[in-house]
């Protein structure tokens, strides 16, 4: 059975490494990077700075979840119709990289 994970090489804080993530997670990171004006390498470096003792892949997943959860909290209260961008998953606006890093619980010493 083939793995659904995709391996990619990235540079984190000047060091080359690789991560295995689901295709959906790679797309989420690309969307976050676009919204925040950061390359994938820069975004992962910022996440790595705040991850504490957790592994990078785990910290990236937690960060992406926190990022989009923060957007959902800031989204309008009405349910999206089939025609709205939010219904297709593309209408989320960034609430800020620093806020998402803090919400992800990946700061040093956080559990």
Buried (B, 14 or more C-beta within 10 A) or exposed (E): EEEEEEEEEBBBEEEEBEBEBEEEBBEBBEBBBEBBEBBBBBBBBBBBBBBEEBEBBEBBBBBBBBBBBBBEEEBEEEEBEEEEEBEEEEEBEBBBBEBBBBBBBBEEEEE
